[in-house]
Every structure is written in structure tokens, then in C-alpha cells.
Amino acid sequence: MSLPRAKLTKNFPGCPVEATLSYLDGKWKGVILFHLMDGTLRFNELRRKLPAVTQRMLTKQLRELEESGLVSRTVYPVVPPRVEYALTPLGETLRPVIRALAAWGDEYVFCRPDGMELRDPSCAPVTALKA
């Protein structure tokens, strides 16, 4: 199991970008935060929004987001157990960052069934990425 960069070192070499990305490090964390911007979601609701993620990976990423204080987890004592996730006030401060990433993706990433293309401002495909 790999550790997030934030757990590998206690201090960063003065780079605020590296420090910020250490909390978003993980394939699904940014996407989870994006979906939680719409409001509180139950575990299975999140899972349906992310069909490519395994249950184990979603649980791992949610736990790391909770541990960092960006996401809150509320467990209701009912049968079957009901668990809800929401952005914390600290997580809410990432809203403009996530919106900026979404806007950049809308502008420069073209998704196709066989992969993605990254376009430069002149609209010429720059790089083909396999999804």
C-alpha cells in the first residue's frame, strides 16, 4: 500500500503547490471532492457516480480525505448501516480549485471512447492519452 506524499515527509521544501497536491494525491480524490460539491452523498451514491473505482479504493480514498479533514463521515445507527459523506468547512475551501480544474478540463480535454486528447489553445491536438 502506498502512502500519500503528506505521510512520507513532515515538511515540504517550501513549495505550496506540492503541499496542496499532497492532500489531493490519489486517482479519485479530486473526483470525489467534485461530486461532494453538490452536497452530501451516501457511499453507494458515490460509487454509482464513479463506476470505474473499486469499493476498496473508494473506501481508501474516502478515509484519507476524512483523515486530512477535507471530508466528514457520518454513520447512522440503523440496519443496514447508513454512511454519508460531505465536505467539511476546510474541504469547502477547495471549491474554487476543483471548479478551476473542471473548467480547464472542459476547455482543453476532449474525451473519446478510445481515450482522451489534450488540446492546446490553438485547438490542435497535442497529446493523445489512453484512459
Stockholm file with secondary structure:
# STOCKHOLM 1.0

chainA/1-131         MSLPRAKLTKNFPGCPVEATLSYLDGKWKGVILFHLMDGTLRFNELRRKLPAVTQRMLTKQLRELEESGLVSRTVYPVVPPRVEYALTPLGETLRPVIRALAAWGDEYVFCRPDGMELRDPSCAPVTALKA
#=GR chainA/1-131 SS CCCCHHHHCSSCSSCHHHHHHHHHCSTTHHHHHHHHTTCCEEHHHHHHHCTTSCHHHHHHHHHHHHHTTSEEEEEECSSSCEEEEEECHHHHTTHHHHHHHHHHHHHHEEEETTEEEEECTTSCEEEEECC
#=GC SS_cons         CCCCHHHHCSSCSSCHHHHHHHHHCSTTHHHHHHHHTTCCEEHHHHHHHCTTSCHHHHHHHHHHHHHTTSEEEEEECSSSCEEEEEECHHHHTTHHHHHHHHHHHHHHEEEETTEEEEECTTSCEEEEECC
//
